[in-house]
Amino acid sequence: SGLNQELSLQRPGDTRWNSHYTTLSSLSKIFTSVVKVLEYVEEEGSDATKQRQASGLLKYFQSFDSAFFLHMMMIIFALRNGLSKTFQRKDMDIVNAISDVASAKRELDKLRSEHGWNSLLSKVCSFCNKNDISVMDMEKEYVNPKKPRQRTGINNEHHYQVDCFFAVLDLLVEELNRRFNEVNNELLCCMSAFNPSCQFSHYDDEKLVKLAKFYPNDFSDNELDYLEKELCLYIDNVRNDTRFASLETINDLAKLMVSTKKHLSYPFVYRLLKLVLTLPVATATVERCFSVMKLVKNALRNKMGDDYLSNSLFALRKKKCWILFLMR
C-alpha cells in the first residue's frame, strides 16, 4: 500500500486506449491477488450485493474464457499501444504516423497466421496451468453456454480461433482501412509538406498543390495558379528569414506568419495552411476536451446550456490551477 505498492490496477481512460493495455497487463501480473480479494469479499463482505458481485467475478475469472480474452486483448492492445501514443502526441509526425499504421496492419495480418494463433494459445494454457484454471479441450464440440442443449457443429478451437480471435482482428483491420484509406493517407502525406522543421526540409510544392485540390470549394482553378506562384516566393522567403529558422511545428509557422505579416503577402499559402491546421483537431485535442467536459456535463446535468457549461468549465480550470499552486 502507499509508496510501497509496486503494482496496482490502473483505471482505464475513456479516450486513452493505451491505458487499457496497462490495466490488462497489471491484472495478469497480480491475478492471484485479485482472486484472493474476491474470495475474501465473497466470504467476509458486509454488503450482500457486493458479495454476489464478487461471486460472479470470481466465477468468470476462474474460467478459460477469462484467460483467453485477457491474453487476446493484451496482444491486440500491445500491438496498438505504440500507435495510440503516436496519435496522442501534440507534435505528431504525420509521415511517421502513417508508417506506423501500415506496420500495425501488417502485424495484424501476421496474427492471423497459424503461428499467431499457436502463440496465443500457448500463453493462455501456460496462464491457466499457473493459476489452476481448467484448460479447454480444443478438439471437443463447442457448447454455447446460453443454449447448452443446441448442437453448434464446431469444435472449441474453431470457436476461439475463428469466431473470436480472427473476428476481432478483421474488425480492427477494417476500422484501420476505413479511417486510413488511400485518400486520407495521401491527404495527410501532402499535409506534412508544410512541416517547417529542419529549415523546411520536408517542403514539396507539388504535394501542397495536390493538397489544395482536395478543397475545390476553397480554391478555384485561377486561385490554384496563383497558389503555385506564391509557393515559390513563399519558400524562398521563409528559408532566408532567420526568424523562421528554428520552427518545429505547423502551429508555430502559422503564428509567426501572422506576427510577421507574411500572411498578407502570401494569402493563398496562408489559406491552405489554415485548412491544414483544421485536420489534427479531430484527434487527441478534441478527445482531451471531451474528457474534461464529462466531469461537468454528466448524466445528471446533461441539459445545461452553453453559458452554464462554459462557466462550469472555467471554474473547474481555476480550481485545478489553485490546487497546482498549493502543491508547489
N, C-alpha and C positions, 0 to 999 in steps of 0.2 A: 504494500500500500504506500501511497505518497511517493516520495522521491526514490524509494527502494523498489518500486514497481517497474519491472523491465518491459512487460508486455501488457497490453490491455486491448479490449475490443473498441476500435475506433468507430464512432458513429458515421455511417456513410453520408455523403453530401447529396443534395438534390441535383446539382449540376456538375460537380466534380466527379466524373465517373471513375477516375483513377483511385478515388478514396474507397470504392467498393473492393478493389483488389487488396488494399491494406487491411480492410475488415476481414475478408475471407482468409487472407494469409495469417492474420492473428488468430482467427478461430481455429485453423488447422493446427497451429502450434500449441494452443492451450486447450485443445479439445477435451482432454481428460479432466482438467479443472472445471470446465464448463459443465460437463456431465455430473461431476460431484456436486456442484452448486445446485443444479436442477434436482438432483436426488434429495438434497437437503431441504429445498423449498417444498418438494412434494411430500416429504415426511413431516417436517417441522414447521411448515409455513402456517402463519396465524390466519391468513385470508384464504377461504375456500376457493375463491375464483383464481387466485394465483397458484394454488395447489393444482387445480385442474389444468391451467395453462402450462405449468412446469411438467405435468404428467404427459400432456400432448407433445410438447417439445422434446421431452426425453425419449418418447416412443419413436419420434421421427429421427432424432439424432442417432439412435442406435439401429437404424435401418440402412440397407445397402443404397437406397435411393439418395439418402442424405450424403453419404460418402461420395457417390458418383457425381451428383450435381455440384457438390462443393469443389471437387477437383476439376471438373469440366469448366466451371466458371472461372476458377483460378487460372487455368491455362489461357482462356479467352481474354480475361482482364489483364493478365500479364503481357499478352501479345499487344493489346491496345493501350497499355499503360503509357508507353513512350509516346504514342500517337496523341493520347489525350493531353499529356503535358505539353506537347508541341503546340497544340491549338489553344492552350490556355495562356501561353506566353504573350505578353503585350508587344514584344519586339519580334513577332513571328516572322520567320523567313519563309516566304510563300513557296519558293522553289524547293527548299528542303522539305517543307510540309507535304507538297505533292509527291515528292520522292518517298517520304515515309508512308503515305497512303498506298502507293504502289507496292512497297515492301510488305505492308500489312496484308494486302490482297494475296501476294504470293505465299506468305506464311499460312494464311487460312486455307489455301489450296493444298499446301503440304500436309496440314492436319487431316484432310480428307483421305489421305493415303492410308494404307494398311499399317505403316509404321506409326503414324499419328494415333490411330485407334489403339494399337497394342501398347504404346507408351502410356496412354491414359488409363487403360485397363490395368496395367501393371501397377501404377501408382495407387489406384483405387483399392486393389486387392492387398497391397502392402499396408495401406492405411487401415483397412478393415481388420487384418490379422493383428496389427499393433493395438487396436482399440476394442478387440473382442466383438467385432461385428460380423454377422454371418455373411459369407460371400455367396453371391448369387451364381447358380449353375447356369452358364450361358447356353447350354445345349437344351435345357428343358423348355417346354412351351410357356410362353409368357401369359400370365394371368392378370387381367385387368382388375385392380382392387375395387373399382366401382361396379363392375359386372363380373364377379368371380365365377359364375356358372356358364358364362358365354365363352365359347372357344374363339381364340384370336387367330389361330392358324400361323402364328410366327413364334420363333423362339426368343429367349431373353436377349441374346446377342443382337438380333435384328432390331428389337425394340430400342435398346440403349444406343446402338451404333447408328441406325438409320433414322428412326423416329425422333430420337433426342439429340444426339451429337451432331450428325450431319445436317439435321433440320436447322439447328441454331447457327451452324457455320454458313449455311445457304442464306439465312436471313441477314447475317452480318455482311456477306459479300454483296447481296442485293442492295442493302442500305448504302454501302460504300459506293457502289456503282451508280446509285441514284443521286447521291449527294455530290460525287466527284466524277461526273461523266466527262466526255471529251470536250464538250463546250465549256464546262466550268473549269476544267484543268487549263484549257487554253486561255480563258479569261484571267485566271489567277497568274499564269506564267507571264502574260502580257503586262499585268499589273506590276510584276516585280521589276520591270524595266525602269520604273520611276525611283527605284531604291537609290538614295544618294550616298550610301556608304562607300568607303574606299574611293572617294572622289569620283563618284558616278560611274564606277567600273561596270555596273550592270546595265547601263543605258543602251537602249536599242530603239531607234526611231521607227523602224518597221513594225515592231511589236506595239508601240504606242499608237501608231496609226490604225493598226488592226484592232486595238482596244477601243478606239473611238468609234469604229464601225459597229461595235456591239451596241452603241447608243444612237440609233438613227434619229430618234426624236430630239436629241441634243446637238447633233452635228449634221448639218446638211452637206450636200456634195461640195458646195462652194466653201463651206467652213472647213471641210476636210483638207481642201487645197491650202487654205490659209494656215491650218494647223501644221502641215508638213513644212512650210516655210518658217513658221515660228519655232518649230522644234530645233532646226539647225542653228538659229540665232540663240535660242534659249540655252542649249547645251554648251555652246562656246562661251556664253556669258557667265554661266554659273561655275564652269570649270576654271575660269580665270579670275573669279572673285574669291578672295581669301575668306570672306565671311561664310562661304558655303563649303569650305574645305573639310570641316570636322563634323558634318552632319551624319547621323546614323539611321534615322527613321524617316518615313514619308511624312509623318506628322510634323516633325521638325522642319522639313522642307517647306511645307505649306505655311507654317507660322513665319518662317524667315522671308518667304516671298512677299507676304503681306507687310511685314515690318520694313522691308527694303523697297516697297512699292513696285516690285517686279511683276506682281500680279496684274498691274495696269499696263505694263509693257508687253506682256505675253498673256492676253486674256483667254485665248483658246487653250493654251497649255494649262493655265490655272483652272479652267473649267473642267478639263479632263482630270486634273489632279483632285479636284473636289469630288468627282464621281468615284475615283479610286478610293478615296477616304471613306465612302459610304459602305464599301464591301465588307471590311472587318467588323462593322457594327453588329452583324448578325452572328458573331461568335461569342467569345468569352465576356466581352464588356457588358453586353445586354444580360447575359446569364447572371453575372455578379449583381447587377441592379435588381433583377427579379428575385434573387436570393435574399437581398436586404428587404425588399418590399414585402416578402412573405412573413417577415417578423411583425409587420404593422398591419397589412391588409390580410388578416387571417379569415377563417371561416365565420367568425363571429362579427367581423367588421368588413365584410366583402361588398357592402353597398355604399361605402363612404365616397364622398365627392372628391374631385381632383384637388380642390383647395385644402380640404382637411387632410388628405393623404400627403400633400406636399408639406404642410406644416408638421405633420407627424414624423415624416422622414427627416426634416430639418432638426426637430427636437431630438430624434434618435442619434443623428450625427453629432449634434452638440454634446449630448450626454457621453458618447463614445470618446470624443476629444477630451472632455473633462476627466474621464477615467484614466486615459493615457497620460494626461498631465499629472494626476495624482500618483500614478505608478512610478513616474520619474523621481 
